[in-house]
Amino acid sequence: MMKTENSKKLKERAERVMPGGVNSPVRAFNAVNEIPRFIEKAKGAYIYDADGNKYTDYVGSWGPLILGHNDGRIVEAVKKQLEKGMSYGASTELEVEMAELMTSLVPWCETVRMVNSGTEAVMSAVRLARGFTGRDKIIKFDGCYHGHSDMLLVKAGSGVITQGIPSCLGVPKGCTADTLTARYNDISSVQRLFDEFPGEIACVVTEPVAGNMGVVLPKDGFLKQLRELCTKHGALLIFDEVITGFRLGIGGAAEKFGIRPDLVTYGKIIGGGMPVGAYGGRKDIMSIVSPLGGVYQAGTLSGNPVAMAAGITQLKILRDEPQIYDKINALGERLRAGIRSAADKSGINIKVNGIGSLTTVFFNDTGVSDYDTALLSDTGAYSAYFSHMLESGDYIAPSQFEAMFVSAAHSERDIDDTLSHIEGFFAKL
Ligand SMILES: *Cc1c(COP(=O)(O)O)cnc(C)c1O
């Protein structure tokens, strides 16, 4: 058995002074009944815990680390900025550079506002959509997660599922009264809401590829039909690309599927590991954000120069080395093909969903195309799988309803080692 003494001690200390011993619930490993590993350092594809155990990391800080941990170029950029100051509460050239970079790389992101997290980005984009259309109602999909703002904590995917909270305490009914929910991949469920509330729906917000009920791809035509319904009814289409942005390619899921959203939200990758989010889109819409217009939104540390330095460096690397996408997509394919063939060999009925560098192994024999089918997964089997993988030195998401992230720092050798561990688990079943 792997040594876990130091993580155990840290967990006890943490639980005395922090709710559940964590600053974000999934880190507590409750869904998989394991000792949460306290991480001491990381480099490339590997993380090391407080007991000196080394793991191949498939969480990647939940998405930001597309180049792997602690990329030297990002570290240099951060150090250089640190010497000049950590925050000024005033405008900097770095913010202009970041906005120029994002708007030049993503044509439908005509102007952009930086915030500090994905939560803030989506919360602000929805406020803007309501302000712009003068309508209150919004549509979200069951199983999609858009951060923890009150109005969006309705059937909100992974963290909420695996903590067993059916709906969040402390969210007043009034806050979610205008949040309508539809079924992912079921356009008729969206059509019905537009029929029922004509002229009242401000926006449809969606993860264009769902990542927070496990990875679920949009069915052929689903995003296009969403686009058409929004246009027809004067509602805005918001793509929450906090995971997919700059991961499925520079233009994210919007580019991959050829759909132009009105507003787009980012987080994770655009911070290179620092806390960042952003929302952007059509200039006529963005032009009513304060101070230009009446939609107020602000942030003491928004556009923080250290975070901008990290994010700009990561985005420029992705722009200048497009072969990174070829590499991580091929590694993702190799992982999925290997898992499927290992399952076939052992006669195990699982479903592997994925696209590019994002993968989820569902312990589920029906296939997963929406929240209801995701919930049919055997979370007990996932826990056993998780424990086996952890013990084998593979750090995967401590929940059935999350993605495995492959980075540019992973090698074929890393993937193949992980595949042999997965094969070992299937063989035991
Ligand atoms: C992670 C995530 C968020 C929330 O971002 P935070 O930075 O954790 O607040 C929002 N939307 C999606 C799709 C995400 O995956």
The ligand as an SDF file (V2000), in Angstrom:
LIG
                    3D

 15 15  0  0  0  0  0  0  0  0999 V2000
  -15.0550   25.1510  -13.9250 C   0  0  0  0  0  0  0  0  0  0  0  0
  -16.2550   25.6410  -14.6440 C   0  0  0  0  0  0  0  0  0  0  0  0
  -16.9030   26.8240  -14.2660 C   0  0  0  0  0  0  0  0  0  0  0  0
  -16.5560   27.5640  -13.0060 C   0  0  0  0  0  0  0  0  0  0  0  0
  -15.2760   28.0750  -13.0190 O   0  0  0  0  0  0  0  0  0  0  0  0
  -14.5840   28.4620  -11.6110 P   0  0  0  0  0  0  0  0  0  0  0  0
  -13.3030   29.0980  -12.0250 O   0  0  0  0  0  0  0  0  0  0  0  0
  -14.4200   27.1710  -10.8730 O   0  0  0  0  0  0  0  0  0  0  0  0
  -15.4880   29.3780  -10.9180 O   0  0  0  0  0  0  0  0  0  0  0  0
  -17.9080   27.2980  -15.0730 C   0  0  0  0  0  0  0  0  0  0  0  0
  -18.2880   26.6470  -16.1760 N   0  0  0  0  0  0  0  0  0  0  0  0
  -17.7020   25.4960  -16.5630 C   0  0  0  0  0  0  0  0  0  0  0  0
  -18.1380   24.8410  -17.8330 C   0  0  0  0  0  0  0  0  0  0  0  0
  -16.6740   24.9430  -15.7980 C   0  0  0  0  0  0  0  0  0  0  0  0
  -16.1370   23.7750  -16.1500 O   0  0  0  0  0  0  0  0  0  0  0  0
  1  2  1  0
  2  3  1  0
  2 14  2  0
  3  4  1  0
  3 10  2  0
  4  5  1  0
  5  6  1  0
  6  7  2  0
  6  8  1  0
  6  9  1  0
 10 11  1  0
 11 12  2  0
 12 13  1  0
 12 14  1  0
 14 15  1  0
M  END
$$$$
